[in-house]
Amino acid sequence: MTRAVGRAAAGTAPTAATAPTGTTPAAATATGTTAATGTTAATGTTAATGTTTDAPPAGFPAPGPSRDRTVTVGIATAMVAKGIGLAAPLVMTPACFRYLGEQRYGLWMAITALTGMAWFADLGLGNGLLTRLGQLADDPRRQAREISGAFATLGVVAVLLLAALLVVTPVVPWVELFAVGDPGVAAQTPTLVLLCFGAFVVNIPLSLVQRVQYARGQMVQSNAWQSAGALAALAVVLAAIAAGWPPLVVVAGAVLAVPVTNLLNTVTYFWACPPAHRPGPRLVHRDTVAGLLRLGVRFFALTTMSSIALNVDNPLVANVLGLAAAAHYAVVGKLFGVLWVFVGLVGMTVWPVNGAALARGEVAWVRRNTRRMVLLYGVVVGSVGLALVGTGHRLIALWLGSVDRSTIRLPVLVGLAGWSLLVAVTSPLIMVQNSIGLLRPQFVGWAAFLVLATVLKVWGLRQFGLAGLPAAACVAYLSTMVPAALVGYRRALARCGPS
């Protein structure tokens, strides 16, 4: 809930706010599946029964205290990795801005924004693979087939997108599209487009290794590699600037650092795996690929719906109250965005762990862990939200130099804090549903929320100004998504049987 300033500075795609249907970015899984009870799952295969001749992949959380430690350590290291991922580009940005110049740097960020619009390019397979691997925690050979199918599918997607990029780039009038005035920058514009979009496309299949590591309980390893990617981008860019290398080399170092890091992670990770756990071309089967695609399409549909529902605010404010009010609301929204980062990181950690536990019929642990996550979200998001309410005006003034208190009134801050808390405490319930691919309740909930919230937000803006927007969101969410989350959570636990 899938993160923008730092990633944009690093040359990767910023993402829009997403719902707790997935994390960062954020979606859920397919309907009609069951946990590991031997019934048919959405991918066209049967779920894990726990009986297999292979040991679970090394590092996967075991039942009891070991699993609790895995979750705790995973959350802690994810927070550290995210902190590094946000801090490194903040350090990089001033140096890049001065070295590249306004036009070239602005062009780079504009192209990066376009790549952010292509968040759907993985067809939802990343989240689908996360769910499937959690369900197959005790069957590493079938995990290897799922991983092989995902890599093969996204590899083909990446090749097709690269071919299309090579064909389209010379045809599109990029210079006119981005209004590039500097002749030197204009001459480099097609190359910059190829660099940024090419790095994005190549990273689509390479980023799957992070999902595999999370699904196998190796969160620390995955988070360490993600931190290494951010630090590598920082080191390469600063070294290139210090050496006086051409601007295109600086940009290339920034945008290629993450794909290269993911490539190294992929090679070293699977090289160290036992042969039975490794993906390979021979393990790619049509049924597995078709099942993953079906799962991915459902991910995509839910992510699209929830993203629209959560990102409609600024257009509504601009339409009802004008662009100035929309700008103010966007600023205060970014302030509360840190809470969504926390929600996404925790959700990514518990998602596959819930799936593995339910696959083994450990409903009691899932119920206990969900209560613990609700409490954790409530305490952290509630405390930080309260602090932002008290210090929000001062923080915005320090950030921007001035703040219009008559526009960003206290009720606006209170409403955003309440909205963030409400979404946060329902997220653990949704993560349980995602872990077994139970999607239908979320579809119903988000569809109802989108309709009701849009109507209430327009009315609230006209009646109460900006303060009416988060208040309307809270009322709509309580009326639609909260009941859907509760129904889906109970249905997910019931499917897996008593502990």
N, C-alpha and C positions, 0 to 999 in steps of 0.2 A: 503494500500500500504505500500496485510497486516502487524523493531520492535525487533532485534535479541539479542543483547548483554545482555540486562537486563533480558529478558525472559529465555535465556539459563542459566544464573546464578541462576535463581530461579527454574530451573528444568523443566520449561515448554518448549514447542517447539518453536524454532526460525522460522521465516517465511521468505520467499524470497520476493524480491521486487514485488509488484503487481501493476497492472494498476488501474486507477481511475474508473474501472468498479465496484468496490466495495471498501471496506475500510479495511483496515486493514484487511484482506486480502481482498479480493477485487474482486468482480465480479458483474455481472449485472443480470437482470432477464429475464423472458421468452418472446418470441415473441408472437405476435398475441393477446395480451391482450389489453383491453381498460381501461380507467379510469372509475370512478363511473358514468357511464351513463346507467347502467342496462344491458349492453351487457355481453356476456359470457367471463369470465376471464380464464387465462391459468390453473387454478387449478380445473376447472370443475364446478365452482360455479359462481354465478352472482356477479358483483361488487356492492359495497354499493351504495344505492341511496340517503342516507341521511335521509330516513324516517324510524324511529324505535321507539319503545316504551321505549327503554333503554337509559339512559343518557350516553354520552361518558365516557370512563374510566377516573377516576379522574386524573388530572394533564395533560391531553392531551391539546396541544396548541390550543387556540381558535383563531378565525380570528382577524386580526388587530394587534395593538401594543402588545397584550399579546403573540401572536405567535412570533413576532419579539424578544421579551424579552426571550422567551423560547429558541430560536435558539442561541441568544447571550450568555445566561447563560450556555446553553449546551456546546457550544464551549469552553468557559472559564473553566468550570469544567472538561471537557475532557482533556484539556491541563494540568491542575493541576494533574489529575489522572495519565496521561501518565508520567508526570515528576516524580511522586512518584514511579510509576511502573518501571521507568528506574533507579532512584536513589537508591532504596532499594537493588536491586541485586548488584549494584556497591559497596555498603557498605558491603554486605554479602560476596562478592567474596574473598577478601584477607583472611578473617577469615576461610572460607571453604577451601581454598587452603592450608593454613598452617595446619589446623586440620586434613583434610582428606589425605593429602599427594599427591604427583604428580600423582602417578598411579591411585589411587582411584578417585581423582578429574577429571583426564583426562578421565577415564572410564565413569564417570557420564556425562560429556559433550559430549562424543562420542555417548552414548545412547540417550541423549537429541537431538542430531543432527538427529538421525534416526527418532525420533518421529516427528521432523519438516518436514520430507518427507511425513508424513501421514496427511497433511493439508486437503486433500480431504475427510477425513473420515466422515464428516457430510453430505456428498452427496449434498452439496450446499443448504441444507434445512434452514440453519441459515439466509442466505440472502433472500431466497425465503419467509420465514416467515416474515421477515422485510417488504418486499414489500406487501405481502398480508394483514398484519395488518394495514399498512398505507392506503390501499385502503378501508379497512373495519373500518375506524376510528369511524364511527357513529353507528356501529353495534356490540356491545360488545359480544352478544351471538354467533355470527358467528366468532368473534375473538377467543372466547373460544374454538370453534370447531377446528379452524386452529391450535391453540396452543396445544390442546389435540392430534391432529394428528401428529404434529411435535415431541412432547415428546414421544409419543408411538413409532413412527418410529425410532427415534434415541436411545430410550431405548432398542429396539430390536437389533439395530446395536451394541450398547455397550455390551450387553450380549453375542452376537455372537463373538465379537472381544475378549472379556475376556476369553471365552471358548477356542477360537483358541490360545490365548496367553498361557493359562495353558497347552495346548497340545504341542505347538511348542517349548516353552522355554527349557524344558529338553532335547530336541532333537538337537537343534542348538548348534554348538561348539562355544559358545560366547567367551570363553577364547582365543581360537586360532584366532577367527575373530578380536578381539580387541588387540591381541598380549599382553595379560596380563602376566607380568613376576613375580610379587610378589605372592607367594603362598597364603598369607592371603587374598589379593584382589581377586585372582582367585576363591577362595572358596565362596566369596560373590557375584560374578558376576551374576549368575542367579537370585539372590534375587534383585539386583539392577535393572536388566532388568524388572522383574515383577513390581517393585515399579514405575519406570519411565513410562513404557508403560501402566501399570494399571491406574495410576493417569491421564494420557492423555486420555485414553478411557472413564473412568468414567466422565471426565469433558465434553465430547462431548454433552450429553443431558443437563447436568447441566448448561452449558454456554448459553443455549437458553434464560434464564431469562433476560440476558442483552439485547438481541434483543427485547424482549417483552417490557421492560421498555423504551427503546429508541423509539419504535414504538408508545407507549402511551404517549410520551412527558415527561417521567420521567427521563430525562438525568442526573439530579443532583443526584438522588437516585442511579442510576446505577453506575455512576462514583465514588460515595462515597464507594459503596461496592467493586469496583475494587481496589480502593486505600487501603481499609481495607485488601483485600487479599494479596497485596504486603507487607503491613506493618506486617501482621500476619506471613507471611513467614519469614521476617527479624527477628521478635521477637522470634519466635520458634527456629530458627536456632542459633541465638546468645545465647539464654538461654540454649539450648542443649549443645553447645560448652562450655559455662561457667560451666555447671554442670558436664562436662566430660562424657556425655552419649556416647554410641557406635556410630561409624560413620554412620551405617545404619539408626539410629534414626535421625541423623542430615539430611540426604538425604530425609528421609520420611517426616520430618517436612517441608522441602522446597517444595517438589513436591505435597504434599497433602493439603497445605494451601489454594491454589486457589480453588480446587474442594470442599473443606469443606466450604469455604466462599460462593461459588456459591450455595451450598446446603442450607445453612442458609438463603441466600437471596431469594432463590426459595420458601422455606417454609414460611418465614415471609411475603413475598410479596403477595403470593396467599391466605394466611390465612387472610390478611387484606382486600382483595378484596371482593366486594359484591358477594354473591353466584352465580349470573347469569354470572359473569365475570371469574369464576374460571374454569380451565380445569378439566377434569375427564375422567375415562375410558368409561363412557356411551356416551361421546361426540365424541369418536373416530369413524369415518365413513370411509368406504373403498374409496368412491369417493374423499373425502378430502385428504386422505393419497396419493391416486394415483395422484391427482393434484399437491400436494406438491412435490412428487417425480419427476414428469415431469418438474416442475419448477426448482427443484434442479439439475437435469441432465443438464439443459441448463446453469445454473450457473456454474456448474463444467466444462462444455465444454468451456465456454467463459473464465473462470479463467485460465484454462490450456493453452489456446491459448495465452492469454495476458502475462501469467507468462513466457512462453517460449520466447516470443518476447522480454520481458524486462530483462531476465536473461541469454541471449545468449552471452552477451558482453565478459565476462571473458574467456569462452572457445575459442571465436574467437581470442582474444588478445593472448592467450597462443599458439594457432595454428599458427598464423601469425608472432608474434613478440617474442614469448618465454615466459617461466614461470616467469622470472624476471619482465618483463614488465607487465604481468598479475597481479603480486603481487602489484606493484606500483599502477596500475589502481584500484585494489580492495580497497586499502587504501583510495585513494582520493574519490572513490565512496561512502565509508562509511561516509566520511565527509559531503557529500551532502545528505546523507540519512535522515538527520533531516528534510529536506524539505518535503520528502515523508511522514514522520510521521504526519506533520501538515496537508497535503492534505487529508490523510486518516481520521484523527480525525474530520475535518470539514465535510467531505463527509458523514460520518456515522451519524452526527447530522442532516443534512438537508435532507437526503434521505427519512425518513418516514414523515417528515413535508411536503415535496413536495407532497408525495402521498396523504396525508390527504387533502391538499389544492386542488389538482386536483380532488379528489373524490367529493369535494363540488363545483366544477366548478369555482374555484377562480384562473383563469388563469392569471389575472393581477398581483395578489400577487406573483405567482410563477415567472412570467417574471421579476418583480421588484427585488425579492429576488435573482434570478439568476444573474442579473446584479451586485447586491451588492456583491455576493460571488466571481464573476469574479474579481471585483475591489479589494476585500480583498485578494484573492490569489495573484493577481498581485503585490500589494503593499508589502505584507509580504514576499512572495517567491522571488520577485524581489530584495527587500532590503537585505534580508539575503543572497541571492545568490551573490549579488554585494559585500557584506562584505566578503564572503568566497573567492571570487576571489582576493580581496586585501590582505587577511590575511591567505589564504590557506596554503602557504608554511611554514609560522611561526607556524600555528596550528599543521601541520603534524610534524614539527620538535620538538615541545613541546611534542607531543603525542608519537612519536617513537624515538626521540633523534637525528634523522638525516633525511634528505630528499635529493633525487637526483633531483635537479632542471632541469637537462638536460633531464630527463625522464618525469617528471610532469611539463611541460612547461605551461606558462600562457594561451596559446590557449586551453589547455585541461580544465583548470578551467573555462574559459569563455564559452566553449562549454557545459560543464555540467550545468553551471548556466542557460544558454539559454534553454537547454533541460528540466530542472526542471520547468522553468517558462512556457514553452509551454504546458507541460502536466498539470500543475496546472490550468491554465486559461481555459482549456477545460473540466476540471473535473466537474464543476457545470452543464454544459450542459449534461454530461453523467448521473449525478445524477438524473436529471429530467426524463430521459428515464428509468432509473432503477426503479423509483418510481411507474411507471405504467406497468413495465414489457416489455418495448419495447427494444428488444435485437438485432434484425436483422441488423440494421445499424452498430452496434458495431462489430458483427461477420464479416461483409464485411470489415470494416475498419481495424480490427486487422489482418485478414488474408492477406490483401493487404500489410499492414505494415510489417508483418513478412517476406514476400518474398522480398519486395523492400529493406527494411532496411538491411537484411542479405547480399544482393548483394552489396549495397552501403558501408556497413561497411567493408567488406573484401577489396573492392577497396580502400576505404579511409585509412585503416590501411597500405596497401602496398604503397600508394602514399605519405601519410602525417604522418605516425606513429600514436601514440595515439590520437593526435589532430583530426585525421580524423574520429574517432569513434563517438563522440557526434555530430559532424557536420553532419555526414551521418544520424544519428538518427533524427535530427531536420528536415532535408530535407524530409526524408521518412514520418515523422509524419505530416508535413505540407501538403504533397501530398495525404495522405490516411486518417488518423484518424481525422484531423481537418474537412475536408469536411463531413466525416461520422457523426461526433459529431453534426455539424450544421444541417445536414439533419434530423438526429434523433430527435434533440431538437425541430425543427419546426414541425415535424410530431407528436411528443408527445403533444405539445400544441394544434395542430389542432384537434387531437382526442378528446380532452376534451371540444372543442367548445369555443365560445367567452365567456369572463367573464361577 
